[in-house]
Amino acid sequence: MKYIIILHVFAFLINIWFGYLRRDKRKFSLAWFIYIHLSIPLIVPLRLFWEISPLSIPSLILCAIGGQIVGARLIPKCTVQRN
């Protein structure tokens, strides 16, 4: 049970970073697509190693989407003011 929670938290947190990186990319560009899907090779091996049921996949996807949204919208943009 604890591995399920750890994996969901990991999916959420790693996608915050990828959502942050994705937000300045042109929609549907190659970089945009890569940042959306880059967490999959990180999450799937952990799910298989910890023998977590495939029934958890929909909730993992929701955690990943939530992390993407938080990273893209809620982290303030760092801009440099030039005079």
C-alpha positions as CSV (number, residue, x, y, z in Angstrom):
1,M,0.0,0.0,0.0
2,K,2.8,2.4,0.8
3,Y,4.4,1.9,-2.6
4,I,1.1,3.0,-4.3
5,I,1.1,6.2,-2.3
6,I,4.8,6.8,-3.0
7,L,4.4,6.3,-6.7
8,H,1.4,8.6,-6.9
9,V,3.3,11.4,-5.1
10,F,6.3,10.8,-7.3
11,A,4.1,11.0,-10.5
12,F,2.7,14.3,-9.2
13,L,6.0,15.8,-8.2
14,I,8.0,14.9,-11.2
15,N,5.3,16.3,-13.5
16,I,5.3,19.6,-11.7
17,W,8.9,20.0,-13.0
18,F,8.0,18.8,-16.5
19,G,4.9,21.1,-16.6
20,Y,7.1,24.0,-15.6
21,L,9.5,23.2,-18.5
22,R,6.6,22.7,-20.9
23,R,4.7,25.9,-20.3
24,D,6.9,28.1,-22.5
25,K,7.0,25.7,-25.4
26,R,4.7,26.1,-28.5
27,K,1.7,23.9,-28.1
28,F,1.9,20.5,-30.0
29,S,5.7,21.1,-30.7
30,L,8.1,18.2,-30.3
31,A,9.5,19.7,-27.0
32,W,5.9,20.2,-25.7
33,F,5.1,16.5,-26.5
34,I,8.3,15.3,-24.9
35,Y,7.8,17.1,-21.7
36,I,4.3,15.7,-21.4
37,H,5.4,12.1,-21.9
38,L,8.9,12.2,-20.3
39,S,7.6,11.0,-16.9
40,I,6.3,7.7,-18.4
41,P,9.7,5.9,-18.6
42,L,10.3,7.0,-14.9
43,I,6.9,5.8,-13.6
44,V,6.3,2.6,-15.4
45,P,9.4,0.7,-14.2
46,L,8.6,1.6,-10.6
47,R,5.1,0.4,-11.0
48,L,6.3,-2.9,-12.4
49,F,9.2,-3.3,-9.9
50,W,6.8,-2.7,-7.0
51,E,4.2,-5.0,-8.6
52,I,1.5,-2.4,-8.4
53,S,-1.7,-3.4,-10.1
54,P,-2.6,-2.0,-13.6
55,L,-5.8,-0.8,-11.9
56,S,-3.8,2.1,-10.5
57,I,-2.9,3.5,-14.0
58,P,-5.9,5.8,-14.3
59,S,-5.1,7.5,-10.9
60,L,-1.5,7.7,-11.8
61,I,-2.5,9.5,-15.0
62,L,-4.6,11.9,-13.0
63,C,-1.7,12.6,-10.7
64,A,0.6,13.3,-13.7
65,I,-2.0,15.6,-15.3
66,G,-2.4,17.4,-11.9
67,G,1.4,17.9,-11.7
68,Q,1.6,19.2,-15.2
69,I,-1.2,21.8,-14.4
70,V,0.5,22.9,-11.2
71,G,3.9,23.2,-12.8
72,A,2.5,25.1,-15.8
73,R,0.1,27.5,-14.1
74,L,0.8,27.9,-10.4
75,I,4.6,28.3,-10.3
76,P,5.2,32.0,-11.0
77,K,7.1,32.8,-14.2
78,C,10.6,34.1,-13.6
79,T,11.1,37.1,-15.8
80,V,14.0,39.5,-16.1
81,Q,13.1,43.1,-16.2
82,R,15.2,45.1,-18.6
83,N,15.2,48.9,-18.6
